[in-house]
Amino acid sequence: MPWNHRDNSLAIPEGQLQTWAGQAATATASYTHASVRAALSAATSPTCGRDYEVYLQGSYKNDTNIRGDSDVDIVVQLNSTITSDIEALDPRAKAAFDLTHPPATYRYEDFRRDVAGALTRHYGAGTVRNGNKALKVQGGSGRLNADVVVCITHIKYAPGLLVPSPVEGMAFFTQDCYRHVVNFPKLHYDRGVQKNFLLSTNSWFKRSVRMFKNTRTYMVERWLLGPDVAPSYFLECFLYNVPDNQFGTSHQHTFRNVLDWLRTADLPRFLCQNGQLPLFGFLPEQWSTPRAEEFVRATIDLWNNW
């Protein structure tokens, strides 16, 4: 879709875009994270003494949260049990890996059951619901609603210049069909920090993610875009693929440059922000190119008809 005009004074105002780029409060999300961590570490918890970690993921972790982002995404990762992708290793290295990683006796199902039990014991019956991918913990007493993703460590060996190198991710199994799902939230965070860095986009990346997320919300509220077209995680990964030199100078400049680049980009080549998984595809954890193109068209139309 072409731009109707080049005069930024006739488009979405700089002040409006700057407001959309602002970050919402994070204190309640931090409190929710601390509360879940305390519930699992209590002496009476069945998870007490296990080798696990609790950390935030999603918009609150990545500083891309906007007003209206209510649920907090929390990962509870068991480190003593793993799944792996070792296809990049040669046969001898594969054999060595298998030898040092025998089958676990404490399995994913055991850990998920224990986490659910600990949270129910701490917050009370009826506050924890068993979702397909996450435990849904009802908010209260200063806490936000939380999606608690119970997972185990995933090790992937990626091809390197000399030898394959390990990359840490996490994995879980869906409750409906026991489908193995892998993600790399720590890598997602690290790469987002790097792209937002002074020598990359000079802090424009994360504010741009918030700007486009708020633009999406504005269009959804006015029936200009379907509510399921552009989920926040996909939008953040979408913008991560935009070259660093398209960000900066002003909010209008960034908004227009990013859209100009995206409308002609080779979308099937895009990776998620973690750099390990393709953004587009047919899995539930992937976006579709028609929906991405629909978002770009709708956003350009909003600019043209502001």
N, C-alpha and C positions, 0 to 999 in steps of 0.2 A: 504494500500500500504506500503511495507517495505521500510526502508531506505537502500540506496545502499552502504553507507559507514558511519563510525563513526568518521572519521577524519574531524574536523571542518575546517581545512585548505583547504579542497577540496570542501567546500560548499559555500553558500552565504557569502561573507566576512563580518567580524565584522564591518568594516568601512561603508560598504553599508547599513547594517541594522541600524547602528547608524544614518546615514543620513536620512533613512526612518522614524526613530523614532522622528525626529525633528518636532517642532510645527511651523506652518506658522503664519504670522502676523495676529493680531486681531484688530488693530486700526480702520480699515475701517468698520468692523462689529459693533464695539462699536458706531461709528458715525452714522451708519444706524439705530441702535436701538434708539439712542437719537433723531434722526430726526423723526422717526415714533411716538415716545412718545410726541414730541413737536407738531406734526401735530394734534394729538388727543386731546391735552390739550388746544389748542388755544381757545380763548374766543368765536369765531364764530363756533366752532365745535359742532355738535349735540351730541357728547359724553361728552362735558364739563359738569362737575357736577355729572356725573354718578360714581358709586362705581365700579371701574375697576382697573386693574394693567397691566402693559406692561413689559414683560421680555423676555430675550433670552432663546431659547432652542437649542438642537442640538449640533453640533461639536464646534461651537464658544463658546457656554456657557460652555461646558464640557471640554474645553482645549484639544480636540482630533482632531482639524482641521488640515488639511494638505494642501499643495499647490494644487490648483485646486478646493478646496471647495469654490464656489463662492456665491451661494445663502445663505442669512442669514435667519434663522428660528426665527420668533418673535411671541410670544403669547400675545394676547390681551384678558384678562380674566375678565368677568363680575362677580363680587362677590355677587351681590344682587339677582341673579337668580341661582337656583341649579337644578341638577338632583341627584338622590341618589340610593344607593344600601344598603338597610337596612334589608336584609334577615337574617342576623346574630342576629338581635334583637328579643327579645321575644315580644308577642302581646302588652303588656302594653307599652314597650319602643317604639314600632312602632307607637302606637297611640299618644304618647307624641311627637314623632318626627314630625308626620304629623300635629299636632296641632300648633307647633312652626314654621312650614315651609309651610304656605299656598301657593296655586298656584300663580305664579308671574303674574303681570300685564304687565311688560316689559319683553318680551320674547327674546329667542335667535335670532329669525328672525329680530326683531326690532333692536337689538344691531348690528348684522352683517350689516344690511342696513345702520345704522348710522356710523359705522366704515368705510365702503366702501365710504360713502358720504364725510366723513371728509378727508380721504386720497386723494380722487379725487379732492376735493376743494383745498387741500394744494399743491399737486404735479401737477395737471392739467389733463384735459381730455385725455384719451388714455394711461395713465400711470398705471391704476389699472384695472386688469382683474379678473373676477369672476371665480376662479378655483373650482373644486369639493370639496376640503377640505380646501383650503386656498385662500386668496386674493393674487394675484400675483402683486407685486409692482415693476415697472421697475426702475432700478438704474439710477443714474445721479448726477452730481454736488458732486462727492466724495462719493456717496452712492452706495452700492452693491444692486443687485436685492434681493428682500425680499419676502419670503413666510410668510404672516401674517395670523396666525391661530386665528380666532375669536371664542371664546368659552365661556362657563359658568362654574361655579364651580361644581365639582362633589364630593359628600361625600359618601365614602364607609365605612361601619362598618365591620371590620375584626375580626374574632374570637380571643379572648384574653385568658389569663390564668384565669382571674376571670370574667370579663365582656368584651363584644366587644368594640373595640376602633375605633374612627373615623380616616380615612385616607383621606387627601385632594388630589383630582385630578382635571382634567378638562374634559369637554365633549363638543362635537359639533355634528352637523348633516350634513351629506353629501348633496350636492346639487342635485345629480342625483336621489337618491331614499330616501332621508331623513333618512338615517341610522345613528343610535346613536353610536358614537365612543367615547371611554373613554381612557384616558392616564394619566400618573402620572409624568410629566416632572420634578417637583421639587424633588420628591422622587428619580427619576433617577439620578439627579445631586448629591443629598446628599449621596447616596450609592456609587456613583463613587468616590467622594471625600474620603469617608471612606476606600474604597478598595485601593486607591492610597496612603493612609496614611503611615507614617513611620512604624507603628507596623503591617501593613498589607502586602503591597508589596514594601514598601520603595520607592515609586514614580515610580515603574516599570509598574503599570497597564496602565496609560494613554499613556506613551511612547510606550508601546506594542500595544495598540490600533492603534496609528498612524503608527507604523511599519507594522502592518498587513494591514491597509488600503492602505498604499503606495505599499505594495506587491501586493495587489489586482489590483491597478491601473496599475502597471508595467505589470502584466499578461494580463489585458484587452487590453492595448495598443499594445501588441504583439500577440493578438488573441489566447492566451493560456487559456482564461477564458471569458465567455460571460459577457457583460456589466451589465446584470440584475441579475447575480447569487448571488452577495454578497453586498447588499446595506449597507451603512456605519452604520446606526442605528442597523441593525441586527448583524453586525460584533462586534460592541461594546458590545452588550448584550451577544453575543456568548462568548467573552473573559471574561466577568464578571463572568460567570459560572465556569471558570477554578480556581482550588484551589490556594490560595495565595502562597503556597510553590513552585509552578511551575514557579514563576517569580523571576528574579534577577540574580546576578553574572555577566552575560554579555548578550549582545543582541543575540548572537548565542545560548547561553545556554537557554535563555528564549524562543527564537523562536522554538527551537527543542523540549523543554519540553512541551510547550503549544500544539504543534501539536501532539506530542506523546500521550498526555492526551486526546485531542479532538477526535483522530481517533478511540478510543475505548469507548468513553463516551456514556452514555444512553441519547441521545439527546431529546427524547420526555419529559423528566423530567425537561428540562431547563426552567427557568423563564426569563422574561425580566429583565433588570437591576433594574427596579423599584420594583421588588419582588412581584408584584400584578397580573401580566398577564403572561400566557404561551407564550414562544417565538415562538413555532412551532404550526402550525394549518392550518386552511383553510380560515381564514379571510384575507382580503387584508392587514391588519396591522400585519400579522404574516408571518414568514419565513417557508420554507418547508425543511424537513430533507434531501431529495435528493439534494437540492441545497447546503445545508451546507456541506454535505459529498463531493459534487463535489468540493467545495472550498478547503477542506482539502486535497483531492487527488491532485488537481492541484498545491497546495502550496508545498506539499511534493515532487512532480515531479520537481518543479522549484529548490528546494534545491538539489535534486539528480543530476540534469543535468546542474547546474550552470557552 
